[in-house]
Amino acid sequence: MVIKQRLAVTIYQLPISIRIGNVELRKIAVLNQKGGVGKTTTVVNTAAALAGMGLKVVVVDLDPQAHLTIHLGLEPQTISAGSYGVLTKEAGFGEEILLVRPNLWLLPANIDLVGAESELVSVVGRETILREAIGFVEDKFDYLVIDCPPSLGLLTLNALAAGEEVLIPLQPHFLALQGFGKLLQTVELVNKRINPDLKVQGVLLCMFDTRASLPNEVRADIEHFLESARGTNCAWAQARILPTFIRRNIKLAEAPSYGQTIFEYEPNCHGAEDYRKVAEFIHTQIQPAPQLDTQTDAAEAVQSNKWTGEQDIPTPADTNQRADTGAEQNQDKSSIEIKAIPQPDTEVPSSEFTQTTQPNPEQNQP
């Protein structure tokens, strides 16, 4: 297979401004310890769809494989600090994020993240470093979406400590269900000990084959399991399967080699249609969300995020010269209510978050 050359991504650099109005950031961790289930594809295209709706979105790459960074057109070797620098407190969150698309920012990653877990073993409060880092920019964005690594180590714990909603992409196969229970136990443990606001918000079925009977059987099993948790105090009591599943689509697999989202690569394919529906459901159904100004022309919204300074546009190699990035907010937005989930009644086995795991080498392919 010939990998086509990725398009160069223009990095916009804009000053972050304090937004008017009471805006609450929705923090979503996209999580599954199994690789290849569509986590990165879901993060990229859901975030791109939300950004296309005029919302300010920042995505965080916590995978040492840096697939999210690559998918958005950046070369990991050009990143000097990125998420590694934020976790080791060598750089601030606002200093490392890049505006890679209109309304879409990225905290990139590189292979240095492999060593972050071992370096942070003796650091007090190592599980909440990311949460503390994003606290300085919470009033500047509508959504923060975290691409978790395919493991349940310290990097994932940082994502769960920082987030308040968990979205689980799941391939509707029998083996994919085997780790589902362990994943929920991990979320429950973090909910009990670190982040009482954390809850599993939904399960997104990816690579769904409508012609086979197994995916529908798996979907029914998950629905029955989630229904049995209704009315309890567990972290997934309100979780549900998203009504839109992601159909198998070769265009979703091809888009990363171009460094493009599915909406840039093939906006009329099934993958683009599915992820557009996912973004709309997350924004309008899962949580109360501010209504967009229907009188604002989409072209004007894009134009407002373009580089307006006189200096040259920086490239990914200029990461050591970046300033805080952001965008001007010209209109008020109503706050997004995030409901706290009560702590579980069940006892959670005692364990310390000291054991680290190496990232799973399995490729996280769409």
Rosetta blueprint (number, residue, H / E / L):
1 M L
2 V L
3 I L
4 K L
5 Q L
6 R L
7 L L
8 A L
9 V L
10 T L
11 I L
12 Y E
13 Q L
14 L L
15 P L
16 I L
17 S L
18 I L
19 R L
20 I L
21 G L
22 N L
23 V L
24 E L
25 L L
26 R E
27 K E
28 I E
29 A E
30 V E
31 L L
32 N L
33 Q L
34 K L
35 G L
36 G L
37 V L
38 G L
39 K H
40 T H
41 T H
42 T H
43 V H
44 V H
45 N H
46 T H
47 A H
48 A H
49 A H
50 L H
51 A H
52 G H
53 M L
54 G L
55 L L
56 K L
57 V E
58 V E
59 V E
60 V E
61 D E
62 L L
63 D L
64 P L
65 Q L
66 A L
67 H H
68 L H
69 T H
70 I H
71 H H
72 L L
73 G L
74 L L
75 E L
76 P H
77 Q H
78 T H
79 I L
80 S L
81 A L
82 G H
83 S H
84 Y H
85 G H
86 V H
87 L H
88 T L
89 K L
90 E L
91 A L
92 G L
93 F H
94 G H
95 E H
96 E H
97 I L
98 L E
99 L E
100 V E
101 R E
102 P L
103 N L
104 L E
105 W E
106 L E
107 L E
108 P L
109 A L
110 N L
111 I H
112 D H
113 L H
114 V H
115 G H
116 A H
117 E H
118 S H
119 E H
120 L L
121 V L
122 S L
123 V L
124 V L
125 G L
126 R H
127 E H
128 T H
129 I H
130 L H
131 R H
132 E H
133 A H
134 I H
135 G L
136 F L
137 V L
138 E H
139 D H
140 K H
141 F L
142 D L
143 Y E
144 L E
145 V E
146 I E
147 D E
148 C L
149 P L
150 P L
151 S L
152 L L
153 G L
154 L H
155 L H
156 T H
157 L H
158 N H
159 A H
160 L H
161 A H
162 A H
163 G L
164 E L
165 E E
166 V E
167 L E
168 I E
169 P E
170 L E
171 Q L
172 P L
173 H L
174 F H
175 L H
176 A H
177 L H
178 Q H
179 G L
180 F H
181 G H
182 K H
183 L H
184 L H
185 Q H
186 T H
187 V H
188 E H
189 L H
190 V H
191 N H
192 K H
193 R H
194 I L
195 N L
196 P L
197 D L
198 L L
199 K E
200 V E
201 Q E
202 G E
203 V E
204 L E
205 L E
206 C L
207 M L
208 F E
209 D L
210 T L
211 R L
212 A L
213 S L
214 L H
215 P H
216 N H
217 E H
218 V H
219 R H
220 A H
221 D H
222 I H
223 E H
224 H H
225 F H
226 L H
227 E H
228 S H
229 A L
230 R L
231 G L
232 T L
233 N L
234 C L
235 A L
236 W L
237 A L
238 Q L
239 A L
240 R E
241 I E
242 L L
243 P L
244 T L
245 F L
246 I L
247 R E
248 R L
249 N L
250 I H
251 K H
252 L H
253 A H
254 E H
255 A H
256 P H
257 S H
258 Y H
259 G L
260 Q L
261 T L
262 I H
263 F H
264 E H
265 Y H
266 E L
267 P L
268 N L
269 C L
270 H H
271 G H
272 A H
273 E H
274 D H
275 Y H
276 R H
277 K H
278 V H
279 A H
280 E H
281 F H
282 I H
283 H H
284 T H
285 Q H
286 I H
287 Q L
288 P L
289 A L
290 P L
291 Q L
292 L L
293 D L
294 T L
295 Q L
296 T L
297 D L
298 A H
299 A H
300 E H
301 A H
302 V H
303 Q H
304 S L
305 N L
306 K L
307 W L
308 T L
309 G L
310 E L
311 Q L
312 D L
313 I L
314 P L
315 T L
316 P H
317 A H
318 D H
319 T H
320 N H
321 Q H
322 R L
323 A L
324 D L
325 T L
326 G L
327 A L
328 E L
329 Q L
330 N L
331 Q L
332 D L
333 K L
334 S L
335 S L
336 I L
337 E L
338 I L
339 K L
340 A L
341 I L
342 P L
343 Q L
344 P L
345 D L
346 T L
347 E L
348 V L
349 P L
350 S L
351 S L
352 E L
353 F L
354 T L
355 Q L
356 T L
357 T L
358 Q L
359 P L
360 N L
361 P L
362 E L
363 Q L
364 N L
365 Q L
366 P L
